Amino acid sequence: MSAPRREDAVNDVCPWSGKPISDDGLTVYRGAVVGFYNPGCRDKFDAAITAFDRAIETRP
């Protein structure tokens, strides 16, 4: 799989910071490229979805 590209992102503005997305702040979520201002914002997103996925999977 090729690296995500900014022009393929579903957003132009970081949902955490409100600043423009950057090339090093990209991730793929549910098959779509999502952009963030920087790797720190991207990593917060990855941690949040991981936590929610775990909570959903372990829910009685």
N, C-alpha and C positions, 0 to 999 in steps of 0.2 A: 504494500500500500504506500502511496506517495505521501509526502508531508502535506499537511493542510496549508492552503493558500488564503491570504487575506481577501482576495477578490471573490472567494467562494463562501465567505462568512455570511451568516444570516443576519448579522448586525454590524453596524458601523461604530457604535458607542459601547464602551464597557458597562455592563450592568452593575458592577460594584463601584467604579470610580466616576462614571459619567464622562470619561475622557475617551478620545479616539482609540480604536483597537490597534495593536501592533503585531508585527510578524512573529515575534517570540511569545505572544500571548494567546496563541490559537490552540484549540483542542477540538476533538470530534466527540459529539454527544448525539446518540441515537442516529448516527449516520450523517449528521449535519455539522459543518464547521461553525464553531462559536468563537467569537473573538473577545479578548480582554485587553486592558491597557498594558499589562505586563505579566510576567510569569507568576508573580505573587497573587494577582487577582485570579488568574487561571487556576492556580493551585488551591485557592480558597473554594472555588467552584467545584473542583474535583473532590475535595474533602467533603463538601456539603452533600453532593450527590451520592458519594460512597456511604456516608452516614445514613442518609434517607433510605438508600437501597437496603442496607443492613437492617434498619428498623422495620421496613416493610417485610423483608424475608423472615424475620424472627417474630413477627406479630402473630399472636395466637388466633 
